[in-house]
Amino acid sequence: MMKKLFCTVFAVFAVMTAAGAVGNIFPASRTDIDGVTRSGYLDEDGRTVLSFSYATAGDFAPCGLAAVEDDKWQTAVIDREGKLVIDYTESPVSVDFSDDMVAYRYADHSVYYTLSGTKIGSYPGAEGFFEDGLLLCRDASTGLYSFVKQDGTAAFSASFAAAGAFSDGLALVRSADSGYLVLDTEGKTVAALEAGADPAYYTVYGGDTVVMTNGTNYALYSISKGAYLTDFLYNVVSEFHDGAAMVRQINRWGIIDTKAKLLTNPTYYYLSYMGEGLYAARSEDGSVAAVDASGNIAYRTLTYIGGFNELRYGLSWHGMADGSLIFFKKNGGYFASLKNAENPMLLSENVVRVTQDGTTKYINLSTGRTLLSQAASFDLGSGITAKTVHYEKFMGYQSDGTEHGWNVDFPEISGLADAEVQKTINADIRAFFLKGPSVTAEYEALEGTYGASVEGSVLVVWANCVSGRGMGAAVWNNSLAFDMNTGKQYRLTDLLTGDYIEMVKKLLPAEHEVYLYSFPRISAKGVTYYYNEYESATRRAYTESYLLTYEALGAAVDRKSACYAALLTPYTRPAAAAKITFSDVPASYWAAEYIEQAASDGLMTGSQGAFRPEATITEAEVCMTLARREGLDTASNSTVWYAGAMSSAENAGLLDGVTAAPEKAMTRADTMQVFANVLVRGGAALPDEQQTADTLKNVKDAASIPADRRAAVALCMERGLISGYEDGTIRPQQTITRAAFAKLMVTAEF
């Protein structure tokens, strides 16, 4: 069985509907706790139109078709109702669509189909699509270009050193003697270009114009006139789009048509084509605008960070200094905005995929509704939860400008009966993922997520990542197995007998050497081995998996081992401990249940049977409570009971911005600062000045919040850790009782 590897975790909050797409639909992906990504299609209301049954799913092209892949590394083409137009077959490097054809691109040939799925033919070295009935192909052995008909026969006998596809009945080629010729579809020479310069692009624009370069500058040349339409005036002339091209003179950009008429004089500091007739233009005053070929402004902004890259579905975007994204229409200016969002991908006229607050979301810009978002945690059963933790490590930029580094999710486990066992397991999981697959892989890009399952009393966690990029990239799917009662890590040798290799050899396919079947993963059913194939020029990295059941392994299984027993024994939590009560906390006290829970969780304690609920909480008590919650060391060699906790809290950054005063009563502002430090330690970012102002604008006593605490207060309010009072105040200088702090610790979601 072959399993594909993908690296984004999603949970869908959508209702399954019958197939039969109406309106705009777009691809979306989700990864379940098994670590496998599945893709499907949603509509703009978030309904599932085509089920999440594909390994990958592509956008629907204007022709109404999309490419999808299955778990067996095969590609098919479907229509909007999910019907197969082209059946599953060997996956190509890419699938391209034109108005009337589909092309499967392989490393050395392309296979073409009609939009109804009829195979047209297979053509070695094919480039692009049939234009004017002819297809440009390059012979891999000679490097020469030729044109062929749909039946595969040569359009004409000549071959060329270089050539471009036909356009408006003309093609530009370079002959064997290095002369540049313009041919018609019969192969006849219509014109020979004037010597002394070379074509910048092997394309005839507007049926007559060629862009020429003398090695330094560019000019436009007319085929019909046999003369230049311009002198070599321009440092750059881009390719033409819809009859217009960008030109640069010294450090200014303008736009020209195929007749050499300047539609926009070279006045812009920067210009790039966005698509659909719009250009991103930066002016002398620092503003950036989306303009048409005549310079008419569709949208303009004075402040932006990135964006203006592409126009898709009539929309584009740019970033702002406050971390928000602004979306604008091709013909209608401002459309929508999103706060704290990045990495946008427009998927329809209304839907965008973004990363927001570290979570990948699909959002309808018209309604503001999140249609699908990443799962923050997974229920593993037996009361065990896996919360997703995201880790990034920036290592620089690649040659193509993309970031190089680590982008990895791993689980944090909760719900185990023994807090110390849980702490040990989580520390081991974190170390496993942050170390990566190998020493050398630490210097490679790493991207992916995780899978996890409860197998009896054994927690199994595995990586679902790709190490490296491009050719040579490899799957990393190693695993860990923990006894949930003791925290012990089980290895394969804890489950199988010493001579298990011979039995495994007999059960695994002989097509690969046994040492190539790596990363065995144990479960209640048996042991799964994986054969991981590197990425090549023709395929991505992939995995073949083989489950060897305990029945098949036979005598190789040590059935008396603790590991085998744990795999077959369901995990049960010990009976609930007796309620912890305090002499000064009657059952009727408003915070009794919170105090009891905080005590049961081992976060807060009393003294001599009393809790002192109305006493103000001190900095030392807060540090001890948070140190316990964060799993920090609270042991102390000092006679001062709080010394270890204070030291650990300070080293962990929990006291950043707070003056060390252990016996001092904590104010609400102090507490919010410490809570904000906990959030930042977990990966949150403090809001900037504008975001802070927006959050605090309705707080009546915001002026009494210390200036250096405002961002922390805003972050806590945004996360719902602390709310204001009914009169609209937040009372930052008011102290907090131990009872109130117990409630915060029990109810707050850090």
C-alpha positions in Angstrom: 0.0 0.0 0.0 1.3 3.5 -0.8 0.6 6.4 1.4 1.3 10.0 0.4 2.8 12.5 2.8 1.3 15.9 3.3 1.9 18.5 5.9 -1.0 20.6 7.0 -3.5 19.9 9.8 -7.1 20.8 9.3 -10.5 20.1 10.9 -13.5 20.8 8.7 -16.6 22.4 10.2 -18.9 21.7 7.2 -21.8 19.5 6.4 -21.6 16.9 3.7 -23.9 17.7 0.7 -24.7 15.8 -2.4 -22.3 16.1 -5.3 -23.3 18.4 -8.0 -21.4 21.6 -7.7 -23.3 24.9 -8.0 -21.5 28.2 -8.0 -17.9 28.6 -7.0 -16.1 25.7 -5.4 -12.5 25.4 -4.3 -10.0 22.8 -3.0 -9.4 22.5 0.7 -7.3 20.0 2.8 -7.4 18.6 6.3 -5.2 16.2 8.1 -6.7 13.8 10.7 -4.9 12.4 13.7 -3.6 9.5 11.6 -1.3 12.1 10.0 -2.7 11.7 6.5 -3.8 14.8 4.5 -7.0 14.4 2.5 -8.4 17.0 0.1 -11.9 17.8 -1.1 -13.9 20.7 -2.4 -16.0 23.3 -0.5 -18.5 25.9 -1.7 -18.4 29.5 -0.5 -20.8 28.7 2.3 -18.4 26.0 3.6 -20.4 23.1 2.5 -18.5 20.0 1.3 -19.4 19.6 -2.4 -16.8 16.9 -3.2 -15.8 14.7 -0.3 -12.4 14.7 1.3 -11.3 11.6 -0.5 -8.3 12.8 -2.6 -4.7 12.8 -1.6 -4.3 16.2 -3.3 -6.8 18.3 -5.2 -6.1 21.2 -7.6 -8.0 24.3 -8.6 -10.7 24.1 -11.2 -9.4 25.6 -14.4 -11.6 27.9 -16.5 -12.4 24.9 -18.7 -14.2 23.4 -15.7 -11.8 20.6 -14.9 -9.3 19.9 -12.1 -6.5 17.4 -11.4 -6.7 15.2 -8.3 -4.4 12.4 -6.9 -5.1 9.3 -5.0 -3.1 7.4 -2.3 -1.5 5.2 -5.0 0.4 8.1 -6.6 -1.9 8.3 -9.6 -3.5 11.3 -11.1 -7.0 11.8 -12.6 -9.0 14.7 -14.0 -12.5 15.4 -12.7 -15.4 17.8 -13.5 -17.2 19.9 -11.0 -19.5 17.0 -10.1 -16.6 14.8 -9.2 -17.0 12.6 -12.3 -13.8 11.1 -13.8 -13.0 12.7 -17.1 -9.6 11.2 -17.3 -9.1 8.0 -15.3 -6.4 7.5 -12.7 -3.0 6.9 -14.3 0.7 7.3 -13.6 1.2 10.7 -12.0 2.9 13.3 -14.3 5.2 16.1 -13.1 2.3 18.5 -13.8 -1.2 18.7 -15.4 -1.9 21.8 -17.6 -5.2 23.0 -19.0 -6.0 25.1 -22.0 -9.4 26.1 -23.4 -9.8 22.9 -25.3 -7.1 20.4 -24.0 -5.5 18.8 -21.0 -1.8 18.0 -21.0 -0.1 15.5 -18.7 3.6 16.6 -18.5 6.1 13.9 -17.9 9.9 14.3 -17.8 10.4 13.4 -21.4 7.0 13.6 -23.1 3.5 15.0 -22.7 0.2 13.2 -23.2 -2.8 15.3 -24.5 -6.5 14.7 -24.0 -9.7 16.5 -25.1 -11.8 18.1 -22.5 -14.1 15.1 -22.7 -11.2 12.8 -21.8 -10.4 11.3 -25.2 -6.7 10.7 -25.6 -5.2 12.7 -28.5 -1.7 11.4 -28.4 1.7 11.2 -26.7 4.4 13.6 -27.9 8.1 13.4 -26.9 9.6 16.7 -25.8 6.3 18.6 -26.2 6.1 22.2 -25.0 2.9 24.2 -24.4 -0.2 23.3 -26.4 -1.3 23.0 -30.0 -1.3 26.5 -31.5 -2.7 26.9 -35.0 -3.0 23.1 -35.0 0.8 22.6 -34.5 2.7 21.5 -31.4 6.3 22.6 -30.6 8.6 19.7 -29.6 12.2 19.4 -28.7 14.3 16.3 -29.5 16.1 15.3 -26.3 19.0 13.6 -28.2 19.8 16.5 -30.7 18.4 19.5 -28.9 16.6 20.6 -32.1 13.0 21.8 -32.3 10.3 20.8 -34.7 6.5 21.1 -35.1 4.1 18.2 -35.3 0.5 17.7 -36.1 -2.0 16.0 -33.8 -1.5 12.6 -35.6 2.2 12.8 -34.5 3.6 13.4 -38.0 6.0 16.3 -38.7 4.3 19.5 -39.9 7.4 20.1 -42.1 10.7 18.5 -42.5 13.0 21.2 -41.1 14.3 21.3 -37.5 15.6 24.3 -35.7 18.2 25.3 -33.2 15.6 27.3 -31.3 11.9 28.0 -31.8 8.7 29.4 -30.2 5.1 28.2 -30.5 2.8 29.5 -33.3 0.8 32.6 -32.6 -1.6 34.1 -35.1 -0.3 31.8 -37.8 3.4 32.8 -37.3 6.3 31.2 -35.5 9.8 32.6 -34.9 12.7 30.1 -35.2 16.5 30.1 -35.4 17.8 28.1 -38.3 20.9 25.9 -38.2 23.0 28.7 -39.7 21.8 31.0 -36.8 19.6 33.1 -38.9 16.2 34.2 -37.5 13.2 33.3 -39.6 9.5 33.8 -39.4 7.4 30.8 -40.6 3.8 30.3 -41.5 1.9 27.1 -40.7 3.1 25.5 -44.0 6.7 26.0 -42.9 7.3 28.7 -45.5 9.6 31.6 -44.6 7.5 34.8 -44.3 10.5 36.9 -43.3 14.0 36.9 -42.1 14.9 39.2 -39.2 17.6 41.8 -39.7 21.0 40.6 -38.5 22.8 42.3 -35.7 20.4 41.6 -32.8 18.6 38.6 -31.3 15.0 38.0 -30.3 14.5 38.4 -26.6 11.5 36.0 -26.8 10.6 33.5 -29.5 7.2 34.9 -29.9 5.5 37.1 -32.5 3.2 39.6 -30.8 0.1 41.0 -32.4 0.9 39.1 -35.6 3.8 41.4 -36.5 6.0 42.5 -33.6 9.2 40.9 -32.2 11.1 42.1 -29.1 14.8 42.3 -30.0 17.9 42.8 -27.9 21.5 43.8 -28.8 22.8 42.3 -25.5 22.3 45.6 -23.6 19.1 47.3 -24.6 15.8 46.3 -26.2 13.8 47.5 -29.2 10.6 46.5 -31.1 10.9 45.1 -34.6 8.1 44.9 -37.3 8.1 41.8 -39.4 5.8 43.3 -42.1 8.0 46.4 -42.4 11.3 44.7 -42.0 12.4 47.5 -39.8 12.6 48.6 -36.2 9.6 50.3 -34.7 11.9 51.9 -32.0 15.6 52.4 -31.5 17.3 50.4 -28.8 15.9 52.8 -26.2 14.9 50.5 -23.4 16.9 48.7 -20.8 14.1 46.2 -20.6 11.1 45.2 -22.6 8.9 42.5 -21.0 6.8 40.0 -22.8 3.5 41.3 -24.0 0.2 40.6 -22.2 -3.0 41.5 -23.9 -1.2 43.7 -26.4 0.9 45.6 -23.8 4.5 45.2 -22.4 6.4 46.9 -19.7 9.5 49.0 -20.7 12.2 50.5 -18.5 14.4 53.5 -19.3 17.2 53.9 -16.8 15.2 53.6 -13.6 11.7 54.4 -14.7 9.0 52.1 -16.1 6.2 52.6 -18.6 3.9 50.5 -20.8 4.0 50.2 -24.6 1.8 48.5 -27.2 2.8 46.3 -30.1 2.8 49.3 -32.5 5.5 51.0 -30.3 3.0 53.5 -28.9 3.7 54.4 -25.3 0.5 53.9 -23.4 2.1 55.1 -20.2 5.3 57.1 -20.2 8.2 55.7 -18.2 7.4 57.4 -14.9 7.1 54.6 -12.4 9.9 53.5 -10.0 8.7 49.9 -10.3 6.3 48.0 -12.4 5.2 44.3 -12.6 2.3 42.5 -14.3 -0.3 41.2 -12.0 -2.6 39.6 -14.6 -6.0 40.4 -16.1 -4.7 43.7 -17.5 -3.5 45.2 -14.3 0.0 46.2 -13.2 1.6 46.9 -9.8 3.1 50.3 -10.0 5.3 52.2 -7.4 5.4 55.9 -7.7 7.9 58.6 -6.7 5.8 59.4 -3.6 6.2 55.9 -2.3 2.6 54.9 -3.0 1.8 51.6 -4.8 -1.2 51.3 -7.1 -2.8 48.7 -9.3 -3.1 50.4 -12.7 -4.2 49.4 -16.2 -2.1 49.7 -19.3 -3.1 53.4 -19.7 -2.2 54.2 -16.2 -5.7 54.4 -14.8 -5.7 53.6 -11.1 -7.9 50.7 -9.9 -6.5 50.8 -6.3 -3.9 52.8 -4.5 -2.3 52.8 -1.1 0.4 54.9 0.6 1.4 52.2 3.1 1.9 48.5 2.4 4.1 45.5 3.1 4.3 43.0 0.3 1.6 41.9 -2.0 0.5 43.3 -5.4 1.9 40.0 -6.8 -0.9 38.5 -8.7 -4.6 39.1 -9.7 -6.7 35.9 -9.1 -10.4 35.8 -9.5 -10.5 39.6 -9.9 -8.8 40.1 -6.5 -5.4 40.9 -5.2 -4.0 41.9 -1.8 -1.2 43.7 0.1 0.0 43.6 3.7 0.0 46.4 6.3 2.4 47.3 9.1 -0.1 46.2 11.7 -0.1 42.6 10.4 -3.4 42.9 8.6 -4.1 42.0 4.9 -6.1 44.3 2.6 -7.9 42.7 -0.4 -8.9 44.8 -3.3 -10.9 44.2 -6.5 -9.8 44.6 -10.1 -12.4 47.2 -10.8 -13.8 48.1 -7.4 -11.1 49.2 -5.0 -11.1 48.0 -1.4 -12.9 44.7 -0.8 -12.1 43.3 2.6 -9.4 43.1 5.3 -8.1 40.5 7.8 -6.2 41.1 11.0 -3.1 39.1 12.0 -3.1 37.2 8.7 -0.3 36.1 6.3 0.4 33.8 3.4 -2.8 34.5 1.5 -4.0 32.3 -1.4 -7.1 33.5 -3.2 -9.3 30.5 -4.1 -12.4 32.1 -5.5 -14.1 35.5 -5.9 -14.8 35.4 -2.2 -12.6 32.8 -0.4 -9.0 33.1 0.7 -6.7 30.7 2.5 -4.5 32.4 5.1 -2.4 31.7 8.1 -4.0 33.6 11.0 -2.8 33.5 14.6 -0.6 30.5 13.5 -3.6 28.6 12.1 -4.4 27.9 8.5 -7.9 29.0 7.7 -10.3 29.2 4.8 -12.3 32.5 5.1 -15.1 33.9 3.1 -14.1 37.6 2.7 -17.7 38.7 1.9 -19.2 37.4 5.1 -16.0 37.2 7.3 -17.0 33.6 8.2 -14.3 31.0 8.7 -15.3 28.0 6.5 -12.6 25.6 7.7 -9.7 25.9 10.1 -6.9 23.9 11.5 -7.6 21.6 14.4 -6.0 22.9 17.6 -6.2 19.4 19.2 -7.3 15.9 18.7 -9.2 13.5 21.0 -7.2 10.2 21.1 -9.7 8.4 23.3 -9.3 7.2 26.8 -9.4 10.8 28.0 -6.2 11.6 26.2 -5.8 14.8 24.1 -3.1 15.8 21.6 -2.7 19.6 21.3 -0.9 20.8 18.3 2.3 22.9 18.9 3.9 24.7 16.0 7.6 25.2 15.6 9.4 27.3 13.1 13.2 27.8 12.5 14.3 30.3 9.9 17.5 29.2 8.1 17.7 31.7 5.2 16.4 32.0 1.7 16.7 29.7 -1.3 17.7 30.7 -4.7 14.1 31.1 -5.8 13.5 33.6 -2.9 11.4 31.2 -0.7 12.2 30.9 3.0 14.4 28.0 4.0 14.0 26.4 7.4 11.7 24.3 9.6 7.9 24.4 9.7 6.8 21.6 11.9 3.8 20.7 14.1 4.1 18.2 17.0 1.7 17.2 19.8 1.5 18.1 23.5 -0.3 15.3 25.3 -2.7 15.9 28.2 -5.2 13.7 30.1 -2.7 11.2 31.6 -3.4 10.2 35.2 0.2 10.8 36.3 1.4 14.4 35.9 5.1 13.4 36.1 4.7 10.7 33.4 2.9 13.2 31.2 5.6 15.8 31.7 8.3 13.2 30.8 6.4 12.0 27.6 5.9 15.6 26.4 9.6 16.4 27.0 10.6 13.4 24.9 8.2 14.2 22.1 9.4 17.8 21.9 13.1 16.7 21.9 12.3 14.2 19.2 10.7 16.7 16.8 13.1 19.5 17.5 16.1 17.3 16.9 14.7 16.1 13.5 15.5 13.1 11.5 19.4 13.2 11.7 22.3 15.5 12.4 22.7 16.4 8.7 19.0 16.9 8.3 19.2 19.7 10.9 20.6 21.8 8.2 17.9 20.9 5.7 14.4 22.3 5.3 11.9 20.3 7.3 8.2 20.6 6.9 5.3 18.5 8.2 3.1 17.4 11.0 2.5 14.4 13.2 0.2 11.5 13.8 -0.7 9.9 17.1 -2.8 7.0 18.4 -3.5 5.2 21.6 -2.8 1.4 21.3 -4.0 -0.2 24.5 -1.9 1.5 27.2 0.7 2.6 24.7 0.8 6.1 23.2 2.4 6.1 19.7 3.5 9.4 18.1 5.1 9.7 14.7 6.5 12.3 12.4 4.8 13.0 9.1 7.4 15.2 7.5 9.6 15.8 4.5 13.3 16.6 5.0 14.9 18.7 2.3 13.4 20.2 -0.9 13.5 19.1 -4.5 15.5 16.1 -5.7 16.7 14.1 -2.8 14.1 15.2 -0.4 13.1 12.4 1.9 10.2 11.3 4.0 10.7 11.3 7.8 8.1 9.2 9.5 10.0 7.8 12.6 7.9 7.1 15.7 8.0 7.0 19.5 6.0 4.6 21.7 5.3 5.3 25.4 3.8 3.3 28.2 1.2 5.7 29.4 1.3 4.3 32.9 5.1 4.5 33.4 6.4 6.9 30.7 8.8 4.2 29.5 9.8 4.4 25.8 9.3 1.1 24.0 11.7 0.0 21.2 11.1 -2.7 18.7 13.5 -4.9 20.6 11.1 -4.7 23.6 8.4 -6.4 21.5 10.2 -8.8 19.2 12.7 -11.6 20.0 16.4 -11.2 19.2 16.2 -13.2 15.9 13.1 -11.4 14.5 15.0 -10.1 11.4 14.8 -13.4 9.5 11.0 -13.5 10.0 10.6 -9.9 8.9 12.7 -10.6 5.8 10.4 -13.3 4.8 7.3 -11.1 5.2 8.4 -8.0 3.5 8.5 -7.7 -0.3 11.9 -8.8 -1.6 12.1 -6.0 -4.2 14.0 -3.9 -1.6 16.8 -4.8 0.7 15.5 -5.3 4.2 17.6 -2.5 5.6 15.7 0.0 3.4 12.4 -0.8 5.2 12.9 1.7 8.0 11.0 3.4 10.9 9.0 0.4 12.1 5.9 1.5 14.1 4.2 -0.7 16.7 0.4 -0.9 17.2 -2.1 -3.2 18.7 -2.4 -5.1 15.4 1.3 -5.6 14.7 4.4 -3.8 13.3 4.2 -1.5 10.3 7.4 -1.1 8.2 7.9 1.7 5.7 9.8 2.0 2.5 10.5 5.7 1.9 11.5 6.8 -1.6 13.4 10.0 -2.2 12.0 12.8 -4.4 13.2 12.6 -8.0 12.7 14.7 -11.2 9.5 12.8 -11.9 7.9 12.3 -8.5 7.7 13.6 -5.0 9.0 11.7 -1.9 6.5 9.0 -1.0 6.0 6.1 1.3 5.0 2.4 0.9 3.7 0.8 4.2 3.5 -2.8 5.1 1.7 -4.1 8.2 3.1 -7.3 9.6 0.5 -8.7 12.0 1.4 -10.5 15.2 -0.2 -13.6 13.7 2.2 -13.4 10.7 5.2 -12.6 12.9 4.4 -15.6 15.0 7.3 -16.7 17.2 9.2 -13.5 16.6 6.8 -11.8 19.0 7.8 -11.8 22.7 4.3 -12.3 24.1 5.6 -12.2 27.6 7.1 -8.8 27.2 5.7 -5.7 29.1 5.4 -4.0 25.7 3.1 -6.7 24.2 1.0 -6.7 27.4 0.7 -2.9 27.3 -0.4 -3.0 23.7 -3.2 -5.4 24.5 -4.3 -3.7 27.8 -6.7 -0.8 27.6 -5.6 2.4 29.4 -7.7 3.2 32.4 -7.4 6.1 34.7 -7.2 5.5 38.4 -10.3 6.1 40.4 -10.9 9.7 41.2 -9.1 10.9 44.3 -11.2 12.1 47.2 -12.2 15.7 47.1 -9.7 18.1 48.6 -11.4 20.4 51.0 -10.3 23.3 53.1 -11.6 24.4 56.5 -12.1 28.0 55.3 -13.8 27.1 52.0 -17.4 26.0 52.6 -19.3 24.3 49.8 -21.4 27.4 49.4 -18.4 29.6 48.8 -18.6 31.2 45.3 -15.1 29.8 44.2 -15.3 26.5 46.0 -15.3 24.3 42.8 -12.4 26.3 41.3 -10.3 26.1 44.5 -11.0 22.3 44.7 -10.0 21.9 41.1 -6.8 23.9 41.4 -5.9 21.9 44.4 -6.7 18.5 42.7 -4.6 19.5 39.7 -1.7 20.2 42.0 -1.5 23.8 41.1 -2.4 25.5 44.4 -2.1 24.2 48.0 -3.2 25.4 51.4 -1.6 25.4 54.8 -2.7 23.5 57.9 -6.0 22.7 56.2 -6.8 26.2 55.2 -6.7 27.9 51.8 -7.0 31.6 52.7 -9.3 32.4 49.8 -9.7 36.1 50.5 -6.0 36.8 51.0 -4.3 38.6 48.2 -2.0 36.4 46.1 1.7 37.2 46.2 4.2 37.1 43.4 5.9 34.1 45.0 2.6 32.2 45.0 1.9 33.1 41.4 5.3 31.9 40.4 4.9 28.6 42.2 1.5 28.0 40.6 2.6 28.8 37.1 5.8 26.9 37.5 3.8 23.8 38.4 1.5 24.4 35.4 4.4 24.8 33.0 6.2 21.8 34.4 9.2 23.9 35.6 11.5 22.8 38.4 10.2 24.1 41.8 12.8 22.3 44.0 15.0 24.6 46.1 18.2 24.2 48.0 17.3 27.3 50.0 15.2 27.5 53.1 13.0 29.9 51.3 10.1 27.8 50.0 9.6 29.8 46.8 13.2 30.2 45.7 13.3 27.4 43.2 10.0 28.4 41.6 11.0 32.0 41.4 14.3 31.1 39.8 12.6 28.8 37.2 9.9 31.3 36.4 12.5 34.0 35.9 14.7 31.8 33.6 11.6 30.8 31.6 10.7 34.5 31.0 7.5 34.4 33.1 8.7 37.4 35.1 9.7 39.6 32.2 8.5 43.1 32.8 7.7 42.4 36.5 9.9 43.6 39.4 11.0 40.7 41.5 9.2 41.2 44.8 8.2 37.7 46.1 6.1 38.9 49.1 4.4 41.7 47.2 0.7 41.4 46.5 0.1 41.0 42.7 -2.1 43.6 41.0 -4.3 42.7 38.1 -1.8 44.5 35.8 1.0 42.4 37.3 -1.0 39.2 36.7 -1.8 40.1 33.1 1.9 40.8 32.4 2.8 37.3 33.8 -0.1 35.7 31.9 1.1 37.4 28.7 4.6 36.1 29.3 3.1 32.6 29.5 1.3 33.1 26.2 4.5 34.5 24.5 6.4 31.5 25.8 3.8 29.3 24.1 4.3 31.1 20.8 1.9 34.1 20.9 3.0 37.6 19.8 2.3 40.8 21.7 0.0 43.1 19.8 1.5 46.2 18.3 0.6 49.7 19.3 -2.4 50.1 17.0 -3.8 46.6 17.9 -3.3 47.5 21.6 -5.2 50.8 21.2 -8.0 49.0 19.3 -8.4 46.4 22.1 -8.3 49.0 24.9 -10.4 51.7 23.3 -13.6 50.8 25.2 -11.8 50.3 28.6 -12.9 53.3 30.7 -9.8 53.3 32.9 -7.3 52.4 30.2 -5.3 55.5 31.1 -4.4 53.9 34.5 -2.7 50.9 32.8 1.1 51.3 33.1 2.5 52.1 29.6 4.8 49.1 29.7 1.8 46.8 30.5 -0.6 47.9 27.9 0.3 45.3 25.3 0.2 42.5 27.9 -3.2 43.6 29.1 -4.5 43.8 25.5 -3.2 40.3 24.7 -4.9 38.9 27.8 -8.1 40.6 26.9 -7.9 39.3 23.3 -7.4 35.7 24.6 -10.2 36.1 27.2 -7.9 35.5 30.2 -9.1 38.6 32.0 -12.3 40.6 31.2 -13.4 43.9 32.4 -16.1 44.7 35.0 -19.7 45.6 34.2 -19.0 49.3 34.5 -16.5 49.1 31.7 -13.3 49.3 33.8 -10.5 46.8 34.2 -9.0 48.1 37.5 -5.4 47.3 36.7 -4.1 48.5 40.1 -6.5 46.3 42.1 -5.0 43.2 43.8 -6.2 39.7 43.2 -7.4 37.2 45.9 -6.2 33.6 46.0 -9.8 32.5 45.2 -9.9 34.7 42.1 -6.6 33.4 41.0 -7.7 29.8 41.5 -10.6 30.5 39.1 -8.3 32.1 36.6 -6.0 29.1 36.6 -8.9 26.6 36.2 -10.9 28.5 33.5 -8.2 30.3 31.5 -7.1 28.8 28.2 -3.5 29.5 27.8 
